[in-house]
Structures are given as C-alpha cells and as structure tokens.
C-alpha cells in the first residue's frame, strides 16, 4: 500500500491577537490517499481554511505530532525546503482567484513554471484550451468575467501536473452555472490525471463528486 499523500496527526493551531489567544484547530488527525478526492465541509469560521493553509505549507501549525505531505516530513523542513515542496508538488485554487492583474491569462497560468525555472511550452495554451479560454489567452484578468478568471486560476493550479491540488471554496464567488463548470473541470482533470484533491466548502451541493466527505465544526472533525 502506498503512503498517504497527506498524513496528519495532532495538528493544533491558535491565533494570537495581542494578548488574546483564539484556538481554531484541536488535535486533528487526517489521512488522504494518493488520487483521492476529499471534501471538508463546515460552516464559515470552523477552521477549514487554516487547516488547508497548514497542509499546503503556507503556514506552520502551532503544534503537530506529524505533518507529512507527498511523503515528506514537512515539520522537519526549513522555510526554503517547504517553499520548494510547495512549488513543485502543490497546486492552489483560491476563492478570490489571486491572479496578477498586470499580466495576461497566459502569463498567469505560466507563472508556476517560471517560478520553478521550467520551460514554458505548449502545455499552457493546451490547458487554456481545455478550460475554454484559448481565445482569451492574451486578456488580462480585469478583462475577464469572474467565471473566466476562476478557470484561469484552475489552469494555473494544474499546470505542471502537481500531485496535490488544494481548493479553498473554489466556487464561492461564482453563480451556479459557472460553479458547475469549474467543478466539472476539476473532476475531469482528477479522473484523467489521478491527482489528489482536497477541497473545502460550506456548500453541500459541491461535495457530490468527491470520494469522501469530512465534516468539520469548531476546529474538530465530526464523527
């Protein structure tokens, strides 16, 4: 049996605001297998995004017994090594797109490859065609609809075929038609490329295509 793509034990996190401490994650254990599509559901403020940021190596936990991502011990990595692992193994889809406004859709999608020092070739235009945006490749984000911007963000997350894709409320800013289109694309690439996907949402309608749904409340997983 292969090692889990995500292997977490005893993860806790507390935010500190001045002298006030706000615990948001409480001793979480999580295993996600390679190629699995997992959705974590829960209300706003329950700690979903904090957990995703920790798993995505965007922030360290306040405490953890184990944090392994892609077979690597993330707790044992320094900042530079964590950044390298994040760049090469993880793709992110954010609710607010996080596209760079001054560059084109094509350049936004190519950005992860450039950061990794890899050659930008036909895969960028191929991905834009797959998400239905080939004719808009030269447009800047401000010239695109919100649905088009999220499809650019999805292509950016998938370029280079990362083994793990983390999606934070990827349809939160979209109408129902565009939300269905983005989810259909995410499922299509998952089936074709066998990537591990961890998506968080508070919308039960978005969990239909997942292999597994985990419910979260007040910083804990529900039974």
Secondary structure, DSSP 8 states (H G I E B T S, - for coil): ----SEEEEEEEEEEEETTEEEEEEEEEEEEE-TT-EEEEE--TTSSHHHHHHHHTTSS--SB-SEEEETTEEGGG--HHHHHHHHHHHEEEE-TT----TTSBHHHHHHHHHHHTT----HHHHHHHHHTT-GGGTT-BGGGS-HHHHHHHHHHHHHTT--SEEEEESTTTTS-HHHHHHHHHHHHHHHHHH--EEEEEES-GGGGTT-SEEEEEETTEE--
